[in-house]
Amino acid sequence: MTTTPPLCVGLSLAVTWLTGNGWRRPDSRVEDIFSSDFYIDIARRAEAAGVDFLFRPDSLFLDPGALSKSPGFSSLDPTLLLATLARETQRIGLVTTASTSFYPPYIIARQLQSLHWLSNGRAGWNIVTSMDGSGNFGSEPFPSSAQRYAQAAEFIDVVQALWSSYPAEALVYDRGNGLYGHADRVRPIRHRSAHFTVEGPLNLPAFPGRRIPLFQAGASHEGRDFAARVADGVFAATPDMTAAIELRQDIRKRAARHGRDPDAVRVLPGLSLYLADSEAEARDMFAETHRGLGEARRYRVIADNLGLDVSSMPEGEKITLEMLPDEDRNVRSRTHAALLRRLIARDAPTVGDLLSRPEVAGSAHWLFVGRPADAVREIERWAHVGAIDGFIALPGGSDRSVALLLGELLPNLQLSGLFRSNLSGLSTEQRV
Ligand SMILES: Cc1cc2nc3c(=O)[nH]c(=O)nc-3n(C[C@H](O)[C@H](O)[C@H](O)COP(=O)(O)O)c2cc1C
């Protein structure tokens, strides 16, 4: 047994097990990814395994060029999808994604509160400032990441004010006296500022007793500060343990500076899991999933994030910080750019090494390839050194990987005392 607090475990509904060549497996059910049955099946399996919450990332654009090999960001609307799952599950948290760069805050306040009611208090909001898609919202050129965070900070204030503007207690349903509710308990918010003008109140009462937990992703200075001020959970890209420890310590310090209990913000790295019954099988599955894919995409990731074209360099050439242009370029994600620079400063990798790293080949997430029992040991190792408060599982390669996560890894994590499976990871007291 251990004294480490129980981990909070989410499962990504980004169907990560169909990425790469995963969708080509005969049993992949790739034809079903726009049908509710596909997600209901996964959601029920995850709930039965005690997963704390389902997490649906989102983008608001299509990359048609990518369609020859992948869904290219094709996606159902995440909040509508989770509303469907609300009826088919009872206890699992449902975390949707909504961008503060593109939507009006009134709509998001209403959608989230609706999901919260429809799921009996299980909604969560993954707050993103987005990396792409501005062409669909008339807002080109896309504002810098720092500008997007300034807007996000205001956005959250508006949404929280709207959630408070119509408290559940305003409604009394006093049939005898014919008093439906106390009109004076419902107040306009009269928000006027640089980005938004919102009168309020919201036209939906706040769900009583349990507030909506907030998630955030993006680990630049502004991103971390934003998370430390408002988030309950941080979806983190941490390709190695040192990156996770640094991020978690920093977020905790910043939370304390904002007058919050550091334990109130949970750092939850994405964990890519290629699981099989033997290590050799898992390695084969990992290789098969990535075979023949993505050389051009990897060169582009490096060029976009670092401003360096390595496509004509020999595989064995070492990359050093001196070869990189200025750090202050406007990149889509400073989080991913900083992780790459950090890797180069630390290891001076060769071009070949760089191309195979999770920072380039994946989304810079923690990667495990092997047996469930060994994954449990690795998770324990990260938990015991204070690198994580939980993780968001991104099973890769095949549905078998999903089955082993739910059927072996999580039960073994429970046995180790690290995971309590009470689906309490997100239940939080009412704050609004
Ligand atoms: C791990 C991670 C996951 C993200 N997921 C999404 C997402 O699902 N949808 C989205 O629009 N943006 C997503 N983003 C983008 C962030 O919201 C943010 O706009 C971007 O990282 C820039 O912030 P930064 O400067 O702090 O890196 C993600 C970023 C990270 C690091």
The ligand as an SDF file (V2000), in Angstrom:
LIG
                    3D

 31 33  0  0  0  0  0  0  0  0999 V2000
   -1.6530   18.6120  -24.4280 C   0  0  0  0  0  0  0  0  0  0  0  0
   -2.3930   19.6650  -25.2010 C   0  0  0  0  0  0  0  0  0  0  0  0
   -3.6810   19.3740  -25.6710 C   0  0  0  0  0  0  0  0  0  0  0  0
   -4.3960   20.3280  -26.3920 C   0  0  0  0  0  0  0  0  0  0  0  0
   -5.6480   20.0130  -26.8450 N   0  0  0  0  0  0  0  0  0  0  0  0
   -6.3340   20.9040  -27.6170 C   0  0  0  0  0  0  0  0  0  0  0  0
   -7.6240   20.5760  -28.1540 C   0  0  0  0  0  0  0  0  0  0  0  0
   -8.1800   19.4930  -27.9510 O   0  0  0  0  0  0  0  0  0  0  0  0
   -8.2260   21.4980  -28.9270 N   0  0  0  0  0  0  0  0  0  0  0  0
   -7.6740   22.7110  -29.1910 C   0  0  0  0  0  0  0  0  0  0  0  0
   -8.2950   23.5080  -29.9030 O   0  0  0  0  0  0  0  0  0  0  0  0
   -6.4600   23.0720  -28.6940 N   0  0  0  0  0  0  0  0  0  0  0  0
   -5.7870   22.1980  -27.9170 C   0  0  0  0  0  0  0  0  0  0  0  0
   -4.5590   22.5490  -27.3870 N   0  0  0  0  0  0  0  0  0  0  0  0
   -4.0310   23.9050  -27.6510 C   0  0  0  0  0  0  0  0  0  0  0  0
   -4.0450   24.8040  -26.4280 C   0  0  0  0  0  0  0  0  0  0  0  0
   -5.3730   25.0710  -25.9910 O   0  0  0  0  0  0  0  0  0  0  0  0
   -3.3220   26.1420  -26.7170 C   0  0  0  0  0  0  0  0  0  0  0  0
   -4.0580   26.9440  -27.6250 O   0  0  0  0  0  0  0  0  0  0  0  0
   -1.9360   25.9940  -27.2980 C   0  0  0  0  0  0  0  0  0  0  0  0
   -1.2140   24.9430  -26.6810 O   0  0  0  0  0  0  0  0  0  0  0  0
   -1.1680   27.2870  -27.1050 C   0  0  0  0  0  0  0  0  0  0  0  0
   -0.9210   27.4810  -25.7570 O   0  0  0  0  0  0  0  0  0  0  0  0
    0.5780   27.5060  -25.1780 P   0  0  0  0  0  0  0  0  0  0  0  0
    1.1800   28.7480  -25.7420 O   0  0  0  0  0  0  0  0  0  0  0  0
    0.4060   27.5430  -23.6750 O   0  0  0  0  0  0  0  0  0  0  0  0
    1.2240   26.2640  -25.6540 O   0  0  0  0  0  0  0  0  0  0  0  0
   -3.8260   21.6040  -26.6560 C   0  0  0  0  0  0  0  0  0  0  0  0
   -2.5410   21.8940  -26.1790 C   0  0  0  0  0  0  0  0  0  0  0  0
   -1.8170   20.9420  -25.4490 C   0  0  0  0  0  0  0  0  0  0  0  0
   -0.4570   21.2800  -24.9480 C   0  0  0  0  0  0  0  0  0  0  0  0
  1  2  1  0
  2  3  1  0
  2 30  2  0
  3  4  2  0
  4  5  1  0
  4 28  1  0
  5  6  2  0
  6  7  1  0
  6 13  1  0
  7  8  2  0
  7  9  1  0
  9 10  1  0
 10 11  2  0
 10 12  1  0
 12 13  2  0
 13 14  1  0
 14 15  1  0
 14 28  1  0
 15 16  1  0
 16 17  1  0
 16 18  1  0
 18 19  1  0
 18 20  1  0
 20 21  1  0
 20 22  1  0
 22 23  1  0
 23 24  1  0
 24 25  2  0
 24 26  1  0
 24 27  1  0
 28 29  2  0
 29 30  1  0
 30 31  1  0
M  END
$$$$
